[in-house]
Amino acid sequence: TTISELLKIEPGLGFQTAASTGPNEISTVAAADGESIVYAVLSKNNTCFYVRDSVKDTTSTPPGGTYFGRKDSATAAGACDAASPPATMYKTADLASW
């Protein structure tokens, strides 16, 4: 599974399918098509940070690449979940507008 493979790579972090409740727990969801994965982690100041990495080609919608997003004050139970990333996520080149 994806979780067990990630734990082999970085055993010091807690990869899981459940929501993140702290900096060492990373919520992880792989897309059904197998072409992207989303990570979410809750920071100490209760901001949930997201990363979506996709191997889709650049003509796909959304196009492939690495995207970043966040939700501020993600304190509600289950609020920092990789299965529910923010609607707007930014590519590296767009981070200035973040």
N, C-alpha and C positions, 0 to 999 in steps of 0.2 A: 504494500500500500504506500501511498505518498507519505503519510505521517511517519511510518517506520523508516522509510528511506531518509527523510529529513532528520530524524533523530540520530541516525547513524552519522550523518554529516556534521551535525552540531548538537551533541548530546547535552550541552549545558543549557539549552533552551527547551521549553515545553511546547512543542508543536501539538495542536489538538484541533478537533473539529468544532468544539464548543467556543463560546465567546471568550475573548481575552479579559482577564480581570487584573492584569498587572504586567509590568515590563518584561518578565521572563516567560510569559505565556503567550504564544502566538497562535491566534485563530487562523486556520488554513482551510481553503476550499479550492478544489480543482474543478474546472469546468467540465461538464458532461462530454464535451467534444474533445477533451484531452489537449486542447491548444492553449489554455491559459490557466493561471493559478492566482489566487488572491490571498494576501496575508493581511492580518489586522493585529495591532498590538496597542494596549492601553498604557499610556505613559503615567508617570507619577503625578502629573498635574491634570489627569483625567481627560487628556486629548487622545482620541483614537486615531492612529496613523495607519494608512492603507498603502499597499503596493500591489499592483496587478501587473503580471508579466505575461505577455502573449506572444506566441510564435506565429500568429496569423500574418499573412502578407499585408503589404501596405495598402492594398485596394479593398481590404475587408472593412466592415463597419462594426465596431471601431477598428481602426487599423492596428496591426501588431506593434509591439514595443513595450516599454515599461512605463507605467502610469502611477502617479502618486495622488493621494487624497487624505482628507482628515475630517473628523467630526469633533468639534469642541464640546467640552463638558459631557462626555459620554459616560455618565455615572449610573444611568439606569441599568438594571440587570439585563445582561445580554446585548447591551447597546454597542459593544465593540466586537462585532461579529463579521468575519470575512464573507459570510453569505449575504450581507446587506451593506455593501460599500456605498459611499456617497454617490449621488447621481452624476456629479461633475468630478472628474479626475483629470490630472494634468500630466502631460509628457514632460520629460526633463527640460526641454527647451522652453516650456511654458511656465516654469516654476516661479518666475518673477511675478506673475499675476496671482500667485497662491497667497 
